[in-house]
Amino acid sequence: MENVKTNDLIRNGGILLDIEGRDISLKTAKDGHTILVPQPSDNPEDPVNWSQTKKHLILLTIAWGALCADFTSAAPIPCIFLQGAEWHINPNRVNYANNLNVLMMGIGGLLWIPMISFWGRAPVLFWTCICGTLLTIGATLAPNFEVYYGMRATMGLFLTAPQTISIAYIKDIFFFHEHARKIGLWASLYISSPYLGPLLGNFIVGGTGKWEDVLWMCVGVCCLQLVLIVLFLDESYYNRTIPAEGQPPRGSRLMRITGVWQIKNHTGYFYTLTGALGRLAATITKPALLLLLLGYFMTFMWSIGINITTSILFATPQAFGGYGFSPTSVGYLYFTPIVAVIIGEIFGHFFNDYLAHRYIHKHKGVFEPEVRLTMIYLSSIFMVPGLILLGFALAQHMHYGVIVVGWGSFTIGVMLASVAVTTYAIDSYPNAPGEVSGFINFMRVIGGFTVGYYQQPWGAKVGYDASFGTQAAICALSLVPIAALHRYGKLLRFKGKEIK
């Protein structure tokens, strides 16, 4: 019987994931033929050996953390009219605080990534959550727009940490063949969060008429994240270059969460700060990743633009060209993208695995990451018509039911594409999950940040049918870099600087 190590599973740009009749000595999943990657050690402290209960409680924790960032970013959108009236400024100017919050999430996502290699995953999540919670309280108590503006910006810088660190956790604690499904579960909370926030925010504004109550809700969401971290989180970084007998004793979980254990065992176990920064710099030299980021940038950015445009248009009085909906009515409309995310997750949960298993069986047990890109083509079938329908509905002031269909269709596509993009990235660069996730998050939010400034005046100037039609065309064009990646990805994945 052939004895095979984890590194030997790499086969000509692919990875052996199924025995397919081979007589080899490998640890497999319960089905007896799916190869476990990485091959687990005999150490019970190895994160892939943790119990399913512990793994999924950690998945819940990091998914809630990812939700926390976009939820708190988008929930105050319905408050801009109340805040504008209180501070005697234009509501559009108040919304600049929300736009800057989005930008800082992109910057923060990159800022914290070197720290998870230098200091560890758990302490970065713990301390950024504490700082983000305190800043959210500061925004809630802000006496004027200037203080609110500053607090909102720095909130985004800290609360974004779980959005990028989560993928490192998923890669650390789950096996290769489990990644797509776990990322889908994580993304269902992550992608729905910028809609869940305004949904509840509109209900609160409609019920109490106080913008502060919406921010207090955000404080509660952050505090729940802190509770989940204290109860369930653990340090998932495990240096596999060190044999099981040479691994340092793990000690108290509280010490691992706060970062004390990492400091004591830093030398020889974690990266130096220079090494951690070098990993981030090397990641962006990968041409395959650049093509992937370009394609994602050209699609996801419009979801944030829709979020901003529809919420303002629906709340604007009919005399000024809006729909004149009450805040509570606007809140109900936000069920549309949330239901769409659930539909996308249910479909993708099974279809992603179907695509992978079909490819593996046809190629004698070998998997290649490019098979993940097939889902992106399918997502465009939902996104492009959804944007066109939404644009015509807004331009012609059609019944809100038409807007629901267009918005829902686009969001299903966004959900499918997001899981495919993230899974392809960590399948291609499994030794840099945090780094690739940081750049994906940056491209996602940098597009949303810019759209927040021009989406509304653009639609008002040329008509929403023309502006959303242009957005649909850009979404269609995004398939060009994806197709190039599909064709040449196997070659391009090995280009660029080595990620050490």
Summary of the structure (lengths in Angstrom):
residues: 500
radius of gyration: 22.9
end to end distance: 32.7
largest distance: 78.6
contacts: 1838
relative contact order: 0.14
helix: 75%
strand: 3%
